[in-house]
Amino acid sequence: MTDMNKINDEALENVVGGVRRTVRNSSAPYANVRSYPGLDPDNVEYRVYNGDSVYTNGRVRYADGYDWYQLDDGNWIAGSLIGY
């Protein structure tokens, strides 16, 4: 089983403060924002809704194979749930 509590050793890529992205979750009307990358259900801080804008600082490829984006507030969202 993959260790879901550890980010790989890569630094944040494309670190640019304030990049605006739009929430686009095709399977639900919202996306969960998490305190750290990973799908742990106890890790949800809040929800953002389809069409909302979020601002990202950078991206990591996490051990679960997903790209995770760090938001300006320090929380995280799965890359598959946002776009430009």
C-alpha positions, -999 to +999 in steps of 0.1 A: +000+000+000+012+035-009+021+057+021-006+083+017+009+106+044+041+114+027+048+138-002+077+127-024+109+146-022+102+169-052+100+206-044+070+225-055+071+229-093+061+260-111+060+280-079+041+312-089+020+329-063-016+337-072-022+316-103-060+315-107-077+282-115-113+272-117-129+243-098-142+217-123-152+185-107-172+163-132-184+138-105-197+162-078-208+199-075-178+206-053-142+197-045-126+190-012-097+212+000-074+194+023-047+203+049-022+180+032-022+160-001-039+127+001-074+112+001-078+106+038-114+114+046-104+130+079-082+155+060-110+177+045-107+214+056-135+228+035-152+226+001-151+248-030-178+246-056-177+242-094-171+275-110-153+290-079-118+304-084-088+292-063-053+305-063-024+281-064+013+285-054+027+253-070+023+216-077+037+183-065+032+148-078+022+128-047+028+091-040-009+084-050+000+094-086-021+126-085-009+161-090-018+182-059-018+220-060-010+240-029-034+269-025-025+304-013-039+296+022-015+266+025-042+239+019-042+214-010-065+204-039-062+176-064-051+188-098-078+167-116-104+190-099-092+223-112-084+239-146-077+273-161 
